[in-house]
Amino acid sequence: MAEIVDDQEQARKASRVSELSLHGCYVEMPNPFPQGTNVLIEIYTETEFLEAHATVAYLEPKQGMGLTFSDLPGHFESVLKRWLVQANGRQPH
């Protein structure tokens, strides 16, 4: 589960994350933000969460958007790497 906050509007939208990587993710949502929008993404599991500033790299109308992480603090980078290892059963690239 994830929440996306538009930096300008402070609009908060719940969504689902897929294609998570060290550099970004894809967010499924019916009304994606425009390309180039700066957002804060919060991704949650049952036991952990991470926050990262990101930019909308591309969008698919009525489906979702691809985000590129622009600022991922060290603690949250460690969380992300752990999630990727768990998901893939191997070290992230």
Secondary structure, DSSP 8 states (H G I E B T S, - for coil): -EEEEETTT--EEEEEEES--SSEEEEE-SS---TT-EEEEEEE-SS-EEEEEEEEEEEETTTEEEEEEEE--HHHHHHHHHHHHHHHSS---
